[in-house]
Amino acid sequence: MRKQGLGDFVVCSSLARAMGLENRGYMQDEFSYGSGFGQRPRPRLSAVAQIIALTIAVFLLQLLTVSGDPGEVRDSVVERWLRMDVETVFSGGQVWRLATYALCHNRENIFHIAMNLMMLYFAGQMVLSVMSEREFRWFYAASAVFAGIVSLVFCRFFLPDAKILGASGAVLAVLTVAALHYPRREVLLMGIVPLQMRWLLLLYVAMDLMPLLSGSWRLSRTAHTAHLGGVLFGFLYFRQNMNFSRWLEELPAIAAAAAAPAA
């Protein structure tokens, strides 16, 4: 069974500068752009654009490495190495799949990758207005891992043969943070219907909860638990004021303090 992701196209309105967010931890490591002394140059590609480019590159590699005889089930070499399933992670110890599955998408459904990347682009621009480029990369990677773990645990008990791939969980984490920062920002659902970010997020949560509560997830090819795991991680990230970049910078000092002999 192949798990798929988001399915709605969202066009976000123009972005506004974040106000009153300076007390947020992930705002403290923002750097200035410009040419002055001590200022870091703006990257040619934003963190969102880099993730999108990497995801597209992996998808092309999936298409280019398909093998198998006509009439048989054809598989991709790259996809086999990157997608996630219960056996390879739990039994084989291939833990890298907890992150790399988010780079793969369904080769037979172009809308799977297209909708994920559209959502990532529009919601990601909102999040980048309140988060550094470096922090966004760490946040996105951690979101993918967290959503992957949630989905993998669910599959361990209910869908042990499922093959999990897609960025939907990480993308929904990005959407969640964007909605929590800009709850009343209006977007266009399907490019037509105006909807506030908070209601858009609740709509996605309802779309993933209903199949789980009704039991119809057994007939679905969508990784609802990965989506909800992404939403949960986005909520925890915002609520707990997480900052991966700062934590990583503080690790050497913490390690040195722990290694120092007691007085």
C-alpha positions in Angstrom: 0.0 0.0 0.0 1.4 3.4 -1.0 0.7 6.3 1.2 -0.1 9.7 -0.3 -0.5 13.2 0.9 -2.2 16.6 0.6 -4.7 17.2 -2.0 -5.9 20.8 -2.0 -4.3 23.8 -3.7 -3.9 26.9 -1.6 -2.9 30.3 -2.8 -1.8 32.5 0.0 -2.2 36.3 0.1 0.7 38.7 0.2 3.0 38.4 3.2 3.3 41.0 5.9 6.1 41.6 8.3 5.7 39.7 11.6 5.0 42.1 14.5 5.4 41.5 18.2 7.3 38.2 17.7 10.7 39.2 19.0 10.3 37.2 22.2 10.0 34.0 20.2 13.1 31.9 20.6 13.5 31.1 16.9 13.5 34.9 16.2 16.6 35.5 18.3 19.0 33.9 15.9 17.8 35.8 12.8 20.7 37.5 11.0 20.7 40.8 9.1 20.9 41.0 5.4 23.0 43.6 3.6 26.6 44.5 2.9 27.6 46.0 6.2 30.4 44.6 8.4 29.2 41.5 10.3 26.2 41.0 8.1 25.6 37.8 6.2 24.6 37.9 2.5 21.1 36.7 1.5 21.3 33.2 0.1 20.5 32.8 -3.6 17.8 30.3 -2.8 15.7 30.5 0.3 15.4 27.4 2.6 12.0 26.7 1.2 13.3 26.9 -2.4 16.2 24.6 -1.5 13.9 22.0 -0.1 11.6 22.2 -3.1 14.5 21.9 -5.5 15.9 18.8 -3.5 12.4 17.2 -3.5 12.0 17.7 -7.2 15.5 16.3 -7.9 14.7 13.2 -5.9 11.4 12.8 -7.7 13.2 12.9 -11.1 15.7 10.3 -9.8 12.7 8.1 -8.9 11.4 8.3 -12.4 14.8 7.7 -14.0 15.7 4.7 -11.9 12.5 2.6 -12.5 13.3 -1.0 -13.3 11.2 -4.1 -14.1 9.7 -5.8 -17.1 6.7 -4.4 -18.8 3.5 -5.9 -17.4 5.1 -6.4 -14.0 5.1 -4.2 -10.9 7.9 -1.7 -11.7 9.9 -0.1 -8.8 12.4 2.6 -8.5 15.9 1.9 -7.1 16.1 5.4 -5.5 12.6 5.0 -4.0 13.5 1.6 -2.6 16.4 3.1 -0.7 14.6 6.2 0.6 10.9 5.3 1.3 9.9 4.0 4.8 8.3 0.8 5.9 8.0 -1.2 9.2 10.4 -4.0 8.3 13.4 -1.9 7.0 13.3 0.5 10.0 12.4 -1.7 12.9 14.0 -4.9 11.7 16.7 -3.6 9.4 17.7 -0.6 11.5 17.7 1.7 8.4 16.8 4.8 10.5 17.7 7.2 7.7 14.4 6.4 6.1 12.7 8.3 8.9 13.8 11.5 7.1 14.4 10.5 3.5 10.8 9.2 3.0 9.7 12.8 2.9 11.7 13.4 -0.3 9.9 10.7 -2.3 6.5 10.9 -3.8 4.1 8.7 -5.8 5.5 8.3 -9.3 2.0 7.5 -10.7 0.3 10.7 -9.3 2.0 14.0 -10.2 -0.6 15.8 -8.0 1.0 14.2 -4.9 4.2 16.1 -5.2 2.7 19.1 -6.9 0.2 19.8 -4.1 2.8 19.2 -1.4 5.3 21.6 -2.9 2.6 24.3 -3.6 1.6 24.2 0.0 5.2 24.2 1.2 6.0 27.2 -0.9 3.1 29.4 0.2 3.0 28.3 3.9 6.8 28.3 4.0 7.0 31.9 3.0 4.9 32.8 5.9 7.0 30.8 8.3 10.3 32.3 6.9 9.0 35.7 8.0 9.3 34.6 11.6 12.2 32.1 11.4 15.8 32.1 10.2 16.7 30.1 7.1 18.9 27.7 9.1 16.2 27.2 11.7 13.6 26.4 9.0 15.8 23.6 7.6 16.1 22.0 11.1 12.4 22.5 11.7 11.4 20.9 8.5 13.7 17.9 8.9 12.5 17.4 12.5 8.9 17.7 11.4 9.4 14.9 8.8 11.1 12.6 11.3 8.4 13.2 13.9 5.5 12.7 11.5 7.3 9.6 10.1 7.6 8.1 13.6 3.9 8.6 14.3 3.0 7.0 11.0 5.4 4.1 11.4 4.1 3.3 14.9 0.6 3.2 13.5 1.6 1.0 10.6 3.5 -1.3 12.9 0.2 -2.4 14.5 -2.4 -1.9 11.7 -0.6 -1.7 8.3 2.7 -3.6 8.6 3.1 -3.9 4.8 2.6 -0.2 4.0 5.2 1.7 2.1 5.3 5.3 3.4 6.5 8.2 1.3 5.7 11.9 0.9 6.3 15.3 2.5 2.8 15.8 3.7 3.5 15.4 7.4 6.4 18.0 7.3 4.3 20.3 5.1 1.4 20.2 7.5 3.8 21.1 10.3 4.8 24.2 8.3 1.1 25.0 7.7 0.4 24.6 11.4 3.1 27.1 12.4 2.0 29.5 9.7 -1.6 29.3 10.9 -0.6 29.8 14.6 1.3 32.9 13.7 -1.2 34.3 11.2 -4.6 32.8 12.2 -6.7 35.4 10.4 -4.6 35.7 7.3 -6.8 34.9 4.3 -5.8 32.4 1.6 -7.7 31.1 -1.4 -8.8 27.5 -1.1 -8.6 25.8 -4.6 -7.6 29.3 -5.8 -11.3 30.4 -5.4 -12.7 30.3 -1.9 -11.3 32.8 0.7 -10.5 31.1 4.0 -8.6 32.2 7.1 -5.5 30.2 7.9 -7.0 28.9 11.2 -10.0 27.4 9.4 -7.8 26.0 6.7 -5.8 24.2 9.3 -8.9 22.9 11.1 -10.2 21.7 7.7 -7.1 19.6 7.1 -7.2 18.2 10.6 -10.9 17.2 10.2 -10.1 15.6 6.8 -7.5 13.4 8.5 -9.4 12.7 11.7 -12.7 11.6 10.1 -11.2 8.6 8.2 -9.4 7.4 11.4 -12.6 7.7 13.5 -14.9 6.2 10.9 -12.6 3.3 10.0 -12.5 4.3 6.4 -8.7 4.7 6.6 -8.5 1.0 5.7 -9.7 1.8 2.2 -7.5 4.9 1.9 -4.0 5.3 0.5 -3.4 8.5 2.5 -1.1 8.6 5.5 -3.5 10.3 7.8 -1.4 9.6 10.9 1.6 11.2 9.3 -0.5 14.3 8.6 -1.7 14.5 12.2 1.8 13.9 13.5 3.0 16.9 11.5 0.2 19.1 12.9 1.1 17.9 16.4 4.8 18.7 15.9 4.0 22.1 14.5 1.8 22.9 17.5 4.4 21.7 20.0 7.2 23.7 18.2 5.1 26.9 18.4 3.8 26.3 22.0 7.1 25.2 23.5 9.1 28.0 21.7 11.6 25.5 20.3 14.8 26.6 18.6 17.0 23.8 17.1 19.7 26.2 15.9 20.2 27.6 19.3 20.2 24.1 20.9 22.9 23.0 18.5 25.0 26.0 19.3 24.7 25.4 23.0 25.7 21.7 22.7 29.5 22.2 22.9 29.1 24.3 26.1 26.8 21.8 27.7 29.1 18.9 26.8 32.1 20.8 28.2 30.3 21.5 31.4 29.2 17.9 31.8 32.8 16.7 31.2 34.4 19.1 33.6 35.4 17.6 37.0 33.3 18.6 40.0 35.0 21.1 42.3 
